[in-house]
Amino acid sequence: MEKDKKTQFLGSLPMLSLFSQEELDQLADIAKLHRVQKYHFVFMPDEPADHLYFLVSGRVKTGTFSTEGREVIKEILSPGALFGDLALGGETFRSEFAQALHDEVDYLVLKLSDFMVVMQRNQELMFACMKHLSQRLQRVENRLAKLVLKDARERIIEFLVETAGRDGRRVGFETLVKHHLTQQEIASLTGTSRQTVTSVFNDLKKSNLIYFNRNSILIRDVEKLA
């Protein structure tokens, strides 16, 4: 990836939107482009948390493993996302994993120590990082609230509605979502089981609220589904 393209990408990130051209150039100089193939891990739990990552292309899932080895997905990340960010809050060893989904993934890597030096010189970046971590915490709290207050069916339907709003393409009343997630991954995201996801999806299909296959979900009417 050429330096000017790295600079352009970094400048497009909300966190770095107040950076000068000179500052973006300096950051591009120390950012290294990496690529992993689909399903490969960017990092694993217990590895040193000494780098930050900016997703350039592809999609990444982050999560943890239960004591029984069951995967618990926290988030699905799209291009422009910062991940490995718990290091900014003092994490020294990874508590979660980051794994490429169904396509190869390109991302920029920055040493945490280099990024901290930049933060010390730029107060706006420090505030932007604090805001980013605060928003991350809010998403975690919202997810915990859903697990406590909503049943499995409600969580799965809410996942469909949120995914449609974020990634869907509207055609009249219908919304097409190309997601490439397995039903097991949807279960891990919603705190349910694969069997429950299958059952809810089939019920919604029988009610003519959705149609789905391996790679996409067609929501007939998001308002009726919600």
Secondary structure, DSSP 8 states (H G I E B T S, - for coil): --HHHHHHHHHTSGGGTT--HHHHHHHHHH-EEEEE-TT-EEE-TTSB--EEEEEEES-EEEEEE-TT--EEEEEEE-TT-EESGGGGGT--B-SSEEEE-SS-EEEEEEEHHHHHHHHHH-HHHHHHHHHHHHHHHHHHHHHHHHHHHS-HHHHHHHHHHHHHHHH-EEETTEEEEE----HHHHHHHHTS-HHHHHHHHHHHHHTTSEEE-SSEEEES-HHHH-
